[in-house]
Amino acid sequence: MNFLEFAVWGAYLTCMGNYLGVAGLGSQISWFYAIQGIVSIFMPTIMGIVADKYIQPQRLLGLCHLVAGAAMLCCWWMGASAGFGNELPDKGAFIAMYTVSVAFFMPTIALSNTTAFTILKSNGLDTVKDFPPIRVLGTVGFIVTMWFVNCAVWEDGSFSFTLTENDHKFQYTYMQFFVSGFLSLVLLVYSFLALPECKLEKKPASSLAETFGLNAFKLFKSKQMALFFIFSALLGMSLQVTNGYAGPFITSFKGSADAAVATSFAANNATLLTSISQVSEALCILMIPFFLKRYGIKTVMLMSMFAWVFRFGLFGIGNPAMPGVLLFILSCIVYGVAFDFFNVSGGIFVDQMCEPSVKASAQGLFMLMTNGLGATIGTLVAGEIVNHYCTWQDGFLVGDWQTCWFIFSGFALVVGIAFALAFHPEKK
């Protein structure tokens, strides 16, 4: 289940920008990633209520993937109808179908967790011990579809794999949406035929504020928690930047006048290169308990913030040819620290500092500030910066990329310094 869940996402998340540029939507890349943040503000909550009271979570997981997969296949069909290398004739319809797909996919991340926890508990297993190895398979699924989309070629009705330069790789075409939609439908069937039943539990009636997690906002009365959530939003502004622009940035080197750069392995396999980030992410999850125990919550979160400085900065000074490509690889390695050390340790901090009555809603608030507000605002601002310094030419997003990456890196540096000076968690 976890493998399929994140394989659906990995098929397009990091390489979608390359196709959008070809399809005439290059200037709208930031909106495609911001939409994920916007729907994350309300859709997981709504589906969570439905799963709690009306539909078993494993079935709702399948139904959400039915809608998400069907909408994603519509995106594929519109792209296929336009043909490779042609602009989409109805860009509004394409954006609408993508929005529907994302709106029903984002809640499935929480639904898959709920399903997993319920099944593990019903079989007498320890979720703390037994769930992490299962969750890692989700990252593996994400990586596998990234590799598949990077190497798969669809040209003149024939299918093949290659690591060499080829504009008909899935990462440049509408076929990535077919892979995502098809896997959603596979998970739909799997959810109804293979997953064990997760019976609904009758729960006492709760107030409207508790139902929608609004009671967690009282945490802003605490200066410490208010600062934490504010910095969560600021750091969240970095989350989707490289997902949206790392692919077009690395691929843009294919248009370089330097033949060694243009024909380099990295420039022609951007999705494969950036998958190192997900490998690092999987490994860094296992390192968090050690670092938390040894250095404490504030230091671990600072590691994350300054890792973002290096994530962006190394992109700014690297290039796809040797030895510059080593800087790209190092950027992908530090991504694991940048992403995991704040998201996971931040969730642990919220759990430690909040009363039991608001723990769940406080976690929801943390996700809203990071993946909702923070990621949405950050992605849109990043889009304006990239569109100011770079333009699409002959299918490549070219321009002053170095300035863009240094701006992002400088922002992360300011946030990290401010966090170090302003945030002083209570020692327990």
N, C-alpha and C positions, 0 to 999 in steps of 0.2 A: 504493500500500500504506500509506504513512504517513498520507495523507489519511483513508482509511477507518479505520485503527487508532485515531486519536484522535477521529474523528467519533463512533465508538461510545461513547466516554467522555464527550464533550461534550454528548451528548443528555440526560444526567441528572445529571451530577456537581454542577453548581452550582445546579440548580433542583429537585432531588429533595425538599428540605426542605419546599417549599410543598405538595407532594402528601401527604407523610407527615403533615403537620398535619391535612389534610382526612380522611385515612384512619384517624385515631385513633392514629397512631404518632408524634405530635409530640414526646413526651417521650423518644423513643428515637432521635432524629436523630443524636446523637453516636455511638451504637453503629453506625449504618449507615456512618459514615465511619471509625470505628475498625476495623471489620471489614477494610477495605482495608489498614490497617497490619498487622493480625494475620496475614492470609494472605501479606503481602509478606515476612514473616520466613522462611517456608519454601517456599512454592510456586514462586517463580522459581528457586530452587536445584534443586529436584526436576526441574522441566521443563528446566532447563539441562543436567542430567546426561542426561536422555532424548534431548535434541537433539544432544548430543555423541556419544552412543554407539549409539542405536537408531533414531531417526526423523529424517529430514531436517528442518531447522528450518522451512522454508517449509510443509511438510506438517503439522508439529506446530502451527505457528501457526494453520493452518486448523482442525485438530481441536479446539484449545482454544477457538476462536471458535464452533465448532459447539456445544460444551457451554455456553459462556457465553451465546450467543445464545438457545439453546433455554430455558435457565433464565430469562433475562430476559423472553422471550415468555410464560413461565408467570406471571411477576409481572404482566405486562400483562393476561393472561387473568383472573387473580384480581381485579384491580382493575376490569376491565370487567364481570365477573360481579356484583360488589358494586354497581356503578353510581356515577356521579359524585356526590360530596357525601356518600356513605355510608361508614361505617367498614368496614374489612375484617373479615369474619366469622372468618377463620382467620389471625390475625396471625402465628402461629408458622410456618405453611407459607410465607407470603410472605417472612418473614425468612430461612427456610431456602433458598428458591429464589434470593433475592438473594445470599446467602452463596456458594452454588455458582457463580453467575454471576461474581461478583467474584474468587473463588478461581481460576477459569480465565482470567479476563481479565488480571489483573495480570501473570502471566508473559509474556503476549504482547507487552508493551512491550519486554522484553529480547529476545524471539524475533524481533521485527520488526527490531531493530537488528542482530542476528546475521545475519539473512537479507540485510539491505541491505549490510552489510560484505562478506559472502561474494560476493554478486553483483557488487558494484563491483570487488573485487579480481580476480575471475575474468575481468573485462573490462578489466583493466589500468588501472583508475582509481584516483585518490588519494583515500582515505577522508577525510583531513583537509580536503582542498579541496572534494571533490564531495558529501560527505554533508550538511553543514549546510544548503545550499539545499534539499535533499530533506526534511530533518527539519522545516524551517520549514513545509512543506506539511501536516505533522501538526497544528501549531498552527492553521493555516488551517482544516483540517477540524473541529477542536474548536470554533472560532468559528462556522463555518457552521451546525453543528447547534445551537449555542446560540441563534443568531438564528432558525433555523427553529422550534425548540421555543417560543421566546418569542412568535413572531407567529402560529403555526398555531392554528387554532380548529377543534374538532370538536364539533358540536352538532346533535342531532336527525338524525344520519346525514348531515349536510352538512359540507363541508370548505371553509375559507376562511382568509384572512390578515387580521390587523388589528393596529394598534398602540394601539388604544383599550382602555378598561377592558372586560374580558371574563373571567369566571371559568372559562370553558370553553377557555381557551388550554391548549396542551399542557403548559406549565410547572406548571399546577395539577392536571393529570389523569394518569391511568395511561398515556396515549398516548406519553409520553416514553420509557417502557420498550419500547413497540412499535418506536419509531424505532431505539433502541439495538440491540434484538434482531434486527431486520430487517437493519441494516447489518452486524452480526456474520456473518450468514448470507451476505451479499453478499461479504464478505471471505473466508469459507470457500471459496466457489466460485472467487473470484479467485486464492486461494493455490494451488489445485489445477490450474486451467486456464491461468493467465496467468504466474505467477511462474516464472523459470528454476529448474532443478534445483540444489540445494546439496548436493553429494555429501559424505558423511561421511568424515572423515579418521581413520585409525587412529592412536591416541595411546598412548604408553607407559602402563602401569598406574601408578596413583597410590595413595597411601595413603588411608585413609578420612578422615583429617583434611584432606588436600589436596582430596579430592573435595567435601567439604562446606564448604570454606573456613575450617575451624577454625584452621588454622595462622596466620591473620591476627591472631588474638587475642594472639599474642606481642608485637604492637605496643604493647600496654598496658604493657609493661615500660619503654618510653620515656615519660618525664614529658611531653614535648612532644606526642607522639601521643595519650597518654591524655587530656590536657586537650582536645586537638582533638576527639576522639570524644565526650567528655562534653558539650562545648559543642554539638557536632553534634546530639546527642539533645535538648538543651535548646532549641535553635533549631527543631528538627523539631517541637516541640510546637505551633508556630504554623502549620504548613503547611496543615492542613485546617480550621482554625477558620472562615475566611471562606467556604471552599467549602460548609461545612455551614450557616452561619448568615447570610451576607450576604443571600441571597435572602429568607428569612423576615423578616429585619430590615427591609429596604427595602419589602417588600410590606406589612408591618404598618402602614405609614403610610396605606394605603387605608382603614383604620378610624378615621383622625383626624377630629376634629370640625371642623377647618379644611378647608373645601372646596377651597381652592387646593392644599393638600398632598395630600388624598385623591384628587383627580382629576389630579394631576401626571403627566407622562409617565414620570418615573423610578419612581414608586410602582406604576405599572401595567405597567412593562417592566423589572423587576429583572434578569432574565437578560440582556437586551440591554445594560443599563447595565454590569453586571459583566463583560461580554465585553471591555470596554476593558482589563481586567486582562490578558487573553490577548494582545491586540494589543500591549500594552506589553512583555509577556514575549518575544514574537517579536522585537521591536526591540532589547531589552536584551541578548539573546544576542549580537548583532552588536557591542555596545559593550564586551564583556568584555575582549577582547585589548588594546584601547587602555588601559583602566583598570588592568589587571594590569601592563602594561609601565611605565606612568607612576607608579603609586602602590604597587604591591606587594600581596602576598597578604593581609596582615593588614588593611590599610586597606580593600581591596575587601570583605572579609568583614564588617568593621565597618559599611561602608555598608549592607550587607544587613540587619544586625541593627537599625540605627537606622531603616531604611526600614520595618521591621515596626512600630516605635513609631508612625510617621506613618500607616501603613496602618490600624491600629486606632484611633488617636486621631482621625483625620479622620472616621471613621465616627461616633465619639462626639459630635462637635460639628456635624455636617452634618444636612441634611434634604432631601427630594426637591424642594422648591420653590426657586425662585431667591431669594437667591444661594447657599443652603445646598447645592444640588445640585452646585455647583462643587467643594465639598469632597469629595463622593462621587467625582467624576470624578478629582480629584487623588489620592485614595486608590487608585483603580484604576491610575493611572499609576505610582505608586511601587511597586505590587505587582511590576512587572517587575524592579525593582532588588532588592526583598526576596526574591523567589523565585530569580532567576537568579544573582545575584552570590554567593550562598553555595553553592547546589547545584553550579553549574558550576565556580566557582573552587575550591570545596572538593575536587572531584574532581581538578582539576589539582594541588592541593597534595598530595593523597594519592599521585598518580602521581610527583611529584617526590621525595617523601621516602621512598618504600618501595623495597626491593630488588626486582629483576625477578621473583624467585621468588614473591613474595607480592602483586604489583601487582593481579592480578585479584581475589584473595580480599579484599584490602584495600578495593577499590572496593565489593565486596559488603558488607563490614562497615560502610563509610560509609553505604550505602543502608539497611542494617539499623538503624543508630542513628538516622538521620533519618526515613525513610519508614516504618520498622517500629516500633521502640520509641517514639521521640520523638512521631511523629504519632499513634500509638495512645493513649498516655498523655495527650497534650495535648488530643486531641479529647474524651476521656472527662471530663477535668477541666473543659474548656470547657462541656460539656453540663451538668454539675452546676451550674456558675455560672449559665448561662442559665436552667436550670429553677428555680433559686432566686429569680432576680429577675424572671422572665417566665412567663406562663401563656398557654395557647391559649384564645382567646375568639372565638366566631363565625368560626372559620377563620383568625384572625390571632394570631401570637405577640406579645403586647403586654406591656409592663412597663417596668422601668428599664433600658432598653438602654444608656443612656449609661454607667452604672456598669459594666456588663459590658465594654464596649469599653475603658474606662479601666483596668480590671483587666488585660485582655490587653495593653494598651499599656504599662502599668507593668511587667509581667513582662518584656516584650521589652527595656525600658530597663535593667532590672537585669541581664539576661543580657548586654547589650551593654557595659555598664560593667565587669562582672566579666571579660568576655573581653578588653577593652582592658587591664586591669590584670594579668591572670594569664598571657595567652598571648603568648609572645615567640618567634616562629619564627626558625630559623637563617637568616642571609642567605647566599644562594648566588649 
